[in-house]
Amino acid sequence: MAGLKEDPILGIDGITIKEELEIGKPEIDKSREDHPVLETGGAVIKGESLINNRSVIDKVREEGSCGQVERDMGPPTSNSIHRSGSRPQLDLSKAAIEGTFEERDPTILLPNQSDDISHLALDIGGSLIKLVYFSRHQDRPTTDKRKKTVKERFGISNGNRRSYPILGGRLHFVKFETSKINECLDFISSKQLHCGGMDSHSWHSETSSNGNAVIKATGGGAYKFADLFKERLGVSLDKEDEMDCLVAGANFLLKAIRHEAFTHMEGQKEFVQIDQNDLFPYLLVNIGSGVSMIKVDGDGKFERVSGTNVGGGTYWGLGRLLTKCKSFDELLELSQRGDNRTIDMLVGDIYGGMDYSKIGLSASTIASSFGKTISEKKELTDYRPEDISLSLLRMISYNIGQISYLNALRFGLKRIFFGGFFIRGHAYTMDTISFAVHFWSKGEAQAMFLRHEGFLGVLGAFMSYEKHGLDDLMVHQLVERFPMGAPYTGGKIHGPPLGNLNEKISWMEKFVQKGTEITAPVPMAPPGTTGLGGFEVPSSKGGTLRSDASALNVGVLHLVPTLEVFPQLADPKMYEPNTIDLSDHNELEYWFTVLSEHLSDLVDKAVASEGGTDDAKRRGDAFARAFSAHLARLMEEPAAYGKLGLANLLELREECLREFQFVDVYRSIKQRENEASLAVLPGLLAELDSMTEETRLLTLIEGVLAANIFDWGSRACVELYHKGTIIEIYRMSRNKMQRPWRVDDFDVFKERMLGSGDKKPRPHKRALLFVDNSGADVVLGMLPLARELLQRGTEVVLVANSLPALNDVTAMELPDIVAEAAKHCDILRRAAEAGGLLVDAMINTSDGSKENSSSVPLMVVENGCGSPCIDLRQVSSELAAAAKDADLV
């Protein structure tokens, strides 16, 4: 398997079947290093949730705005983590995990915790208020008894837990203009973010209401508005140092988010993966109202080396005086239609349209910003506001870029990161800064930008809540999701989508597509608020939410601390799960066409999977609108959500389905195909047993490849199915699997399995079989191969999706499939019993098989994936544990 450690891993599934007909779900070569997937899932510790069991929840009694709790609590002990100043204490005494380790969202119960621990942080600047707040993952209890055996077999124990709670949930990013602070307060109040917990239902305090609640805050407004927060919300602002927060936020993002940093030259974005070992030192330039330049040497090691008072506040202040614009975004939007040549004095204006080539200045270089107005007898009203805005933007951006480079040169720094809400993902601003750095450094230094540019300080403030584990999270433990509102609000930062499903659907139904503009009657909200969904009333004329193609969306950041890197990857840094790079416009257009054409069929299946009710039809329509909007947004700006590959696009579709509560679209199709495949399995096993060892081994591998074409997300496969039975198609396809295959290690594999000459067979210790589609793929392809390996004394682990995606089989479905297959095969029955898969199943063998078989186990683990693809940089902890001793994948 390419991309994996060469020794002891051996790849066998090395062929890709390309269908030239209409494709609903692409056939992907899942054996190669370019596994196309962006992956999510995995178990999550929810250390913040004190109440999970119904018996505990029943004791909750809400009172007032934030509520009180009556619950059994032991006396406080000395085992607490003390915090400086007004920081609350986290009491870990008698902490225990409620449920089992393998539950997807196990809860840590802290019986002696009595203080509120806020999960909201603020950065209150002179221009903007930025919020980061946390919401926990929903509970997904499981009663899957196979996990007990998996835990024992792989040595996974609760003792591996950290000694403090880990955040398992979502980080949301929201902004408000500081002048509209009352809207911000209304937003916090409406979501009860000031109530000292993850949400108003999962963590309350013994203390009366929220009188002792403390919220972390940074920025000058943390002092200026402290009394207002106390008066309106009854909370105290715990003020964190602004520079500390900026650096902590930047370091976290650069280490934890895979595609956080990017360059921007001449309108082209290019995402840069930063090696954590090569991150420091760097120059951090934070452009807020003013500009700070910080040399960062490590975590907590930094020095402010320079700055300038000419920053975002200068642009907005002068812009407001000169153009009468009422908001920063309006001023930026104005600049996009400007021509600065009517105001700026260029080198060509001085030298009669000629370059000053001797010193390397072109005729179009700005010699003096606003210089042309000196010689013209015009009033302010004679100049276009668009031209003024652009000239002002270029003046300030060039100035910041030049000063930044000079400071980088001063300290020998090659890497400069720009952040702060002055940039706003605005293409012209980034191009101007990049040009300045490139120009003055003669191409030696590079300007880089951050997708969460405006949230560095507030993220650092959030991290200052000690020991919730955020600072330990790595790049494979975070997944960014873009909810249904993302494409409609363009690059504007917004809160999470409306929580109530019916409200979500109603919101979607109000959108009407007209040409290239999306008109959106924004949800009604009480005067002075942004509405419970956090969507802002658009500032542009006509109530239009115009998607700015230059802007970058910021999604919801899912924190999944138990995702791990697949331990058998040869080089995780070089591994790329996407086989297809959608930065190629032709590829992008092709796949967008495929997904668009398949959308109506997918909606029909989704609605049918939910019984075809009127409610299901309404949700199906809403899903179609939302996913179409995502496609339109990404077609317009492929980098809007970060680096885009085919795997990301397929993942987005699955997440969009789940957002409208379509849990398993292909449920009935999978059941039908499983039944049909299981019916012919006994005959196939008899056929295989009649072959010689060498012939059987080759036939098994051909069968794995042949069965993988049974992909019922593919229209071509469905059409093929109408022409014959499953077993007929399987045999026909198997006969076509002629060697050599694209990746063909069969001879090495055969020698290991059967021996040659003086070499004896060497059974593998443990094999991981990554299963894909339901039906023929798993039943006629993978199970016979698993049976052969088991017969030779090899432990077999079937690896399947954690969540449904198209017709892929899931880890929850596999035990039932294995139980049915085991009725016809004694080898599978014994192994399944040893692997804990037949705990409750009544198995009666029908073939009377008496083959000798050791009690090696057949087990099932989930891969942490909820997508048609898999990213081996983000797999479940149980898969990572299983892989450590595997010598066949």
Backbone hydrogen bonds, N-H to C=O, Kabsch-Sander energy under -0.5 kcal/mol:
donor,donor_aa,acceptor,acceptor_aa,energy
4,L,1,M,-1.8
5,K,568,Q,-3.1
9,I,5,K,-0.8
14,G,12,I,-1.5
17,I,15,I,-0.5
18,K,16,T,-0.7
19,E,17,I,-0.6
20,E,18,K,-0.5
24,G,22,E,-0.5
28,I,26,P,-0.6
30,K,28,I,-1.1
32,R,29,D,-0.9
35,H,32,R,-0.6
35,H,33,E,-0.9
37,V,35,H,-1.3
38,L,647,A,-0.6
44,V,104,R,-3.4
46,K,44,V,-0.6
46,K,106,P,-2.5
47,G,45,I,-0.8
47,G,166,I,-1.5
49,S,46,K,-0.9
50,L,48,E,-0.6
50,L,202,S,-0.8
51,I,202,S,-0.8
56,V,53,N,-0.8
57,I,53,N,-2.7
58,D,54,R,-2.6
59,K,56,V,-1.7
60,V,57,I,-2.1
61,R,68,Q,-0.7
67,G,63,E,-1.8
68,Q,61,R,-1.1
69,V,205,S,-0.7
70,E,59,K,-1.1
71,R,69,V,-0.6
73,M,71,R,-0.5
80,S,78,S,-2.2
81,I,90,L,-1.8
82,H,80,S,-0.8
87,R,84,S,-2.0
90,L,81,I,-1.2
91,D,89,Q,-0.7
92,L,79,N,-1.3
92,L,90,L,-0.7
93,S,79,N,-0.6
95,A,92,L,-1.9
96,A,109,L,-2.0
98,E,96,A,-0.5
98,E,107,T,-3.7
99,G,97,I,-0.6
103,E,100,T,-1.2
104,R,140,R,-0.5
107,T,98,E,-1.3
108,I,46,K,-1.2
109,L,96,A,-3.5
109,L,107,T,-0.6
110,L,108,I,-0.5
112,N,93,S,-0.6
113,Q,110,L,-1.5
117,I,196,G,-1.4
118,S,116,D,-0.5
121,A,132,V,-2.3
122,L,216,K,-1.9
123,D,130,K,-2.2
124,I,218,T,-2.5
125,G,123,D,-1.0
125,G,128,L,-2.6
129,I,176,F,-3.7
130,K,123,D,-2.5
130,K,128,L,-0.5
131,L,174,V,-3.2
132,V,121,A,-2.0
133,Y,172,H,-1.7
134,F,119,H,-2.3
135,S,170,R,-2.1
137,H,168,G,-1.6
145,K,143,T,-0.8
147,K,144,D,-1.2
148,K,145,K,-1.2
149,T,145,K,-0.6
150,V,146,R,-1.9
151,K,147,K,-2.7
152,E,148,K,-2.1
153,R,149,T,-2.9
154,F,150,V,-2.4
155,G,151,K,-0.6
155,G,152,E,-0.5
156,I,151,K,-1.9
157,S,155,G,-0.5
160,N,157,S,-1.8
161,R,158,N,-2.0
167,L,468,H,-1.9
169,G,559,L,-0.8
170,R,135,S,-3.1
171,L,557,L,-3.0
172,H,133,Y,-3.0
172,H,170,R,-0.5
174,V,131,L,-2.2
176,F,129,I,-2.4
178,T,127,S,-2.3
180,K,177,E,-2.0
181,I,178,T,-1.2
183,E,180,K,-1.1
184,C,180,K,-1.3
185,L,181,I,-2.4
186,D,182,N,-2.3
187,F,183,E,-2.3
188,I,184,C,-2.4
189,S,185,L,-2.5
190,S,186,D,-2.9
191,K,187,F,-1.6
192,Q,189,S,-0.9
193,L,188,I,-2.3
195,C,192,Q,-1.3
202,S,199,D,-0.8
203,W,199,D,-1.0
211,G,208,S,-1.7
213,A,210,N,-1.9
215,I,236,S,-2.9
216,K,120,L,-0.8
217,A,238,D,-2.3
218,T,122,L,-1.8
221,G,124,I,-2.8
222,A,219,G,-1.7
223,Y,220,G,-1.5
224,K,220,G,-1.9
225,F,221,G,-2.9
226,A,223,Y,-0.8
229,F,225,F,-2.1
230,K,226,A,-1.9
231,E,227,D,-2.5
232,R,228,L,-3.0
233,L,229,F,-2.2
234,G,229,F,-0.8
234,G,230,K,-0.7
235,V,229,F,-1.1
236,S,213,A,-2.2
238,D,215,I,-2.8
238,D,236,S,-0.7
239,K,237,L,-0.8
240,E,217,A,-3.0
245,C,241,D,-2.1
246,L,242,E,-2.3
247,V,243,M,-2.3
248,A,244,D,-2.4
249,G,245,C,-2.7
250,A,246,L,-2.3
251,N,247,V,-2.9
252,F,248,A,-2.1
253,L,249,G,-2.3
254,L,250,A,-2.6
255,K,251,N,-1.7
256,A,252,F,-2.7
257,I,253,L,-2.2
258,R,256,A,-0.6
260,E,257,I,-1.0
261,A,272,V,-0.6
262,F,449,F,-2.0
263,T,270,E,-2.5
265,M,268,Q,-1.8
268,Q,265,M,-2.0
269,K,267,G,-0.6
270,E,263,T,-1.8
272,V,261,A,-2.7
274,I,272,V,-0.6
276,Q,274,I,-0.5
278,D,275,D,-1.9
279,L,276,Q,-1.0
282,Y,296,V,-1.8
283,L,415,R,-2.0
284,L,282,Y,-0.6
284,L,294,I,-3.3
285,V,283,L,-0.6
285,V,417,F,-3.3
286,N,284,L,-0.7
286,N,292,S,-2.5
287,I,285,V,-0.7
287,I,419,G,-3.4
288,G,286,N,-0.9
288,G,290,G,-2.5
291,V,308,T,-2.5
292,S,286,N,-2.0
293,M,306,S,-2.7
294,I,284,L,-3.0
294,I,292,S,-0.5
295,K,303,E,-3.0
296,V,282,Y,-3.1
296,V,294,I,-0.7
297,D,295,K,-0.6
297,D,301,K,-2.7
298,G,301,K,-1.3
301,K,298,G,-1.6
302,F,300,G,-0.6
303,E,295,K,-2.0
305,V,293,M,-2.0
305,V,303,E,-0.8
306,S,293,M,-1.5
308,T,291,V,-1.8
311,G,289,S,-0.5
311,G,309,N,-1.0
312,G,288,G,-2.4
313,G,289,S,-1.5
314,T,289,S,-0.8
315,Y,311,G,-2.0
316,W,312,G,-2.5
317,G,313,G,-2.9
318,L,314,T,-2.6
319,G,315,Y,-2.1
320,R,316,W,-2.5
321,L,317,G,-1.9
322,L,318,L,-2.6
323,T,319,G,-2.6
324,K,320,R,-1.4
325,C,319,G,-0.6
331,L,327,S,-1.8
332,L,328,F,-2.3
333,E,329,D,-2.7
334,L,330,E,-1.9
335,S,331,L,-1.6
336,Q,332,L,-0.9
336,Q,333,E,-0.6
337,R,334,L,-1.7
338,G,335,S,-1.7
342,T,339,D,-1.3
343,I,340,N,-1.8
344,D,340,N,-3.3
345,M,368,S,-2.7
346,L,344,D,-0.6
347,V,365,T,-2.6
348,G,363,A,-2.7
349,D,346,L,-0.5
350,I,346,L,-1.1
350,I,347,V,-0.5
351,Y,347,V,-2.1
353,G,348,G,-4.4
354,M,351,Y,-1.3
356,Y,361,L,-2.5
357,S,355,D,-0.7
359,I,356,Y,-1.2
360,G,357,S,-1.0
361,L,356,Y,-2.2
362,S,360,G,-0.5
365,T,362,S,-1.6
367,A,345,M,-2.4
367,A,365,T,-0.6
368,S,345,M,-2.3
371,G,368,S,-2.0
372,K,343,I,-1.7
373,T,343,I,-0.8
373,T,370,F,-1.1
374,I,371,G,-1.4
375,S,372,K,-0.6
378,K,376,E,-1.8
382,D,379,E,-1.7
383,Y,380,L,-1.6
388,I,384,R,-2.0
389,S,385,P,-2.5
390,L,386,E,-1.9
391,S,387,D,-2.4
392,L,388,I,-2.4
393,L,389,S,-2.1
394,R,390,L,-2.5
395,M,391,S,-2.2
396,I,392,L,-2.1
397,S,393,L,-2.4
398,Y,394,R,-2.6
399,N,395,M,-1.7
400,I,396,I,-2.3
401,G,397,S,-2.5
402,Q,398,Y,-2.5
403,I,399,N,-2.3
404,S,400,I,-2.3
405,Y,401,G,-2.1
406,L,402,Q,-2.4
407,N,403,I,-1.8
408,A,404,S,-2.2
409,L,405,Y,-2.9
410,R,406,L,-1.7
411,F,407,N,-1.2
412,G,408,A,-0.6
412,G,409,L,-0.8
413,L,408,A,-3.0
416,I,414,K,-0.5
416,I,446,Q,-1.6
417,F,283,L,-2.9
418,F,448,M,-2.9
419,G,285,V,-2.9
420,G,453,E,-2.0
422,F,287,I,-1.6
423,I,420,G,-1.5
424,R,420,G,-0.6
426,H,423,I,-2.4
427,A,425,G,-0.5
430,M,426,H,-2.3
431,D,427,A,-2.8
432,T,428,Y,-2.4
433,I,429,T,-2.3
434,S,430,M,-2.8
435,F,431,D,-2.7
436,A,432,T,-2.1
437,V,433,I,-2.4
438,H,434,S,-2.7
439,F,435,F,-3.1
440,W,436,A,-2.6
441,S,437,V,-1.9
442,K,438,H,-0.6
442,K,439,F,-0.6
443,G,438,H,-1.9
444,E,441,S,-1.4
446,Q,414,K,-1.6
448,M,416,I,-2.7
449,F,262,F,-3.1
450,L,418,F,-0.9
451,R,260,E,-2.0
453,E,450,L,-1.4
455,F,452,H,-2.3
456,L,453,E,-0.7
459,L,455,F,-2.0
460,G,456,L,-2.1
461,A,457,G,-2.1
462,F,458,V,-2.2
463,M,459,L,-2.0
464,S,460,G,-0.8
464,S,461,A,-0.7
465,Y,462,F,-1.5
466,E,464,S,-1.1
468,H,465,Y,-0.6
472,D,469,G,-1.2
473,L,469,G,-0.5
473,L,470,L,-1.3
475,V,255,K,-0.6
477,Q,474,M,-2.2
478,L,475,V,-0.9
479,V,558,H,-2.2
481,R,556,V,-2.8
486,A,483,P,-1.8
488,Y,485,G,-0.6
489,T,485,G,-1.7
490,G,486,A,-0.5
492,K,489,T,-2.2
495,G,534,G,-0.8
504,K,500,N,-2.4
505,I,501,L,-2.5
506,S,502,N,-2.4
507,W,503,E,-2.4
508,M,504,K,-2.4
509,E,505,I,-2.4
510,K,506,S,-0.8
510,K,507,W,-0.7
511,F,508,M,-1.5
512,V,519,T,-1.5
514,K,512,V,-0.5
514,K,517,E,-1.9
517,E,514,K,-1.9
519,T,512,V,-1.3
519,T,517,E,-0.7
520,A,543,G,-1.1
522,V,520,A,-1.0
529,T,526,P,-1.6
534,G,531,G,-1.7
543,G,540,S,-0.9
544,T,541,K,-1.0
545,L,518,I,-1.2
546,R,544,T,-1.1
548,D,546,R,-0.8
549,A,547,S,-0.7
551,A,548,D,-1.9
553,N,640,A,-2.3
555,G,553,N,-0.5
556,V,481,R,-2.9
557,L,171,L,-2.5
558,H,479,V,-3.3
558,H,556,V,-0.7
559,L,169,G,-3.2
560,V,477,Q,-3.3
560,V,558,H,-0.7
562,T,43,A,-0.7
563,L,560,V,-1.9
564,E,875,V,-3.0
566,F,872,L,-2.9
569,L,566,F,-1.9
570,A,3,G,-1.8
571,D,3,G,-0.6
574,M,571,D,-1.1
575,Y,571,D,-1.3
579,T,577,P,-0.6
582,L,580,I,-0.7
582,L,644,L,-1.1
584,D,581,D,-1.4
585,H,583,S,-0.7
588,L,584,D,-2.6
589,E,585,H,-2.8
590,Y,586,N,-2.3
591,W,587,E,-2.6
592,F,588,L,-2.3
593,T,589,E,-2.0
594,V,590,Y,-2.3
595,L,591,W,-2.6
596,S,592,F,-2.3
597,E,593,T,-2.8
598,H,594,V,-1.7
599,L,595,L,-0.6
599,L,596,S,-0.8
600,S,596,S,-0.5
602,L,598,H,-2.2
603,V,599,L,-2.7
604,D,600,S,-2.2
605,K,601,D,-2.1
606,A,602,L,-2.6
607,V,603,V,-2.8
608,A,604,D,-2.4
609,S,605,K,-2.3
610,E,606,A,-0.7
610,E,607,V,-0.9
611,G,608,A,-1.8
612,G,607,V,-2.7
613,T,610,E,-0.6
617,K,613,T,-2.3
618,R,614,D,-2.3
619,R,615,D,-2.3
620,G,616,A,-2.5
621,D,617,K,-2.3
622,A,618,R,-2.0
623,F,619,R,-2.6
624,A,620,G,-2.3
625,R,621,D,-2.3
626,A,622,A,-2.6
627,F,623,F,-3.1
628,S,624,A,-2.2
629,A,625,R,-2.1
630,H,626,A,-2.1
631,L,627,F,-2.5
632,A,628,S,-2.5
633,R,629,A,-2.6
634,L,630,H,-2.5
635,M,631,L,-2.3
636,E,632,A,-1.9
637,E,633,R,-2.2
640,A,637,E,-2.3
641,Y,642,G,-0.5
642,G,639,A,-1.6
645,G,643,K,-0.5
646,L,580,I,-1.7
649,L,645,G,-1.7
650,L,646,L,-2.4
651,E,647,A,-2.3
652,L,648,N,-2.2
653,R,649,L,-1.7
654,E,650,L,-1.8
655,E,651,E,-2.5
656,C,652,L,-2.1
657,L,653,R,-2.0
658,R,654,E,-2.1
659,E,655,E,-2.0
660,F,656,C,-1.0
660,F,657,L,-0.7
661,Q,658,R,-2.1
662,F,657,L,-2.2
663,V,661,Q,-0.9
666,Y,806,L,-0.5
667,R,664,D,-1.5
670,K,666,Y,-2.9
671,Q,667,R,-2.2
672,R,668,S,-2.1
673,E,669,I,-2.3
674,N,670,K,-2.5
675,E,671,Q,-2.2
676,A,672,R,-2.1
677,S,673,E,-2.2
678,L,674,N,-2.7
679,A,675,E,-1.6
680,V,676,A,-0.8
680,V,677,S,-0.7
681,L,677,S,-0.7
684,L,680,V,-1.7
685,L,681,L,-2.6
686,A,682,P,-2.2
687,E,683,G,-2.1
688,L,684,L,-2.4
689,D,685,L,-2.3
690,S,686,A,-1.0
690,S,687,E,-0.5
691,M,688,L,-1.5
696,R,692,T,-2.9
697,L,693,E,-2.4
698,L,694,E,-2.0
699,T,695,T,-2.5
700,L,696,R,-2.5
701,I,697,L,-1.8
702,E,698,L,-2.7
703,G,699,T,-2.3
704,V,700,L,-2.0
705,L,701,I,-2.0
706,A,702,E,-2.8
707,A,703,G,-2.7
708,N,704,V,-1.0
709,I,706,A,-1.5
710,F,707,A,-1.7
711,D,709,I,-2.6
712,W,710,F,-0.7
714,S,711,D,-2.1
715,R,713,G,-0.5
716,A,22,E,-1.2
718,V,714,S,-1.8
719,E,715,R,-2.5
720,L,716,A,-2.0
721,Y,717,C,-2.3
722,H,718,V,-1.2
723,K,720,L,-1.6
724,G,721,Y,-1.4
729,I,725,T,-2.5
730,Y,726,I,-2.7
731,R,727,I,-2.4
732,M,728,E,-2.4
733,S,729,I,-2.8
734,R,730,Y,-2.5
735,N,731,R,-1.9
736,K,732,M,-0.7
736,K,733,S,-0.8
737,M,734,R,-1.2
738,Q,736,K,-2.4
743,V,14,G,-1.6
744,D,742,R,-0.5
745,D,743,V,-0.5
749,F,745,D,-2.4
750,K,746,F,-3.3
751,E,747,D,-2.1
752,R,748,V,-2.0
753,M,749,F,-2.1
754,L,750,K,-3.4
755,G,750,K,-0.5
755,G,751,E,-1.9
756,S,759,K,-1.2
759,K,756,S,-2.6
762,R,752,R,-2.4
767,A,795,E,-3.0
768,L,888,L,-2.9
769,L,767,A,-0.6
769,L,797,V,-2.8
770,F,768,L,-0.7
771,V,769,L,-0.8
771,V,799,V,-2.3
774,S,807,N,-2.6
777,D,774,S,-0.9
778,V,773,N,-0.9
779,V,775,G,-2.7
780,L,776,A,-1.6
781,G,776,A,-1.2
782,M,777,D,-1.7
783,L,778,V,-2.4
785,L,781,G,-1.0
786,A,782,M,-2.9
787,R,783,L,-2.6
788,E,784,P,-1.9
789,L,785,L,-2.2
790,L,786,A,-2.6
791,Q,787,R,-2.2
792,R,788,E,-0.9
792,R,789,L,-0.6
793,G,790,L,-1.9
794,T,789,L,-2.3
795,E,765,K,-2.2
796,V,857,P,-2.1
797,V,767,A,-2.9
798,L,796,V,-0.5
798,L,859,M,-3.3
799,V,769,L,-2.8
799,V,797,V,-0.6
800,A,798,L,-0.6
800,A,861,V,-2.1
801,N,809,V,-1.2
802,S,865,C,-1.7
803,L,865,C,-2.1
808,D,805,A,-2.4
809,V,772,D,-2.4
811,A,801,N,-3.0
813,E,810,T,-0.6
814,L,810,T,-1.7
816,D,813,E,-0.6
817,I,813,E,-1.5
818,V,814,L,-3.0
819,A,815,P,-2.4
820,E,816,D,-2.0
821,A,817,I,-2.3
822,A,818,V,-2.5
823,K,819,A,-0.7
823,K,820,E,-0.8
824,H,821,A,-1.7
825,C,822,A,-0.9
829,R,825,C,-2.0
830,R,826,D,-2.6
831,A,827,I,-2.1
832,A,828,L,-2.6
833,E,829,R,-2.3
834,A,830,R,-2.3
835,G,831,A,-1.9
836,G,833,E,-1.2
837,L,832,A,-2.8
838,L,832,A,-0.8
843,I,841,A,-0.8
844,N,842,M,-0.5
845,T,843,I,-0.5
846,S,823,K,-1.7
856,V,854,S,-1.3
858,L,831,A,-2.4
859,M,796,V,-2.9
859,M,857,P,-0.5
861,V,798,L,-2.4
863,N,800,A,-2.4
872,L,870,I,-0.6
874,Q,871,D,-2.1
875,V,564,E,-3.1
876,S,863,N,-0.9
880,A,876,S,-2.3
881,A,877,S,-2.1
882,A,878,E,-2.0
883,A,879,L,-2.2
884,K,880,A,-0.9
884,K,881,A,-0.5
885,D,882,A,-0.6
886,A,883,A,-1.2
887,D,766,R,-2.1
888,L,766,R,-1.1
889,V,10,L,-0.7
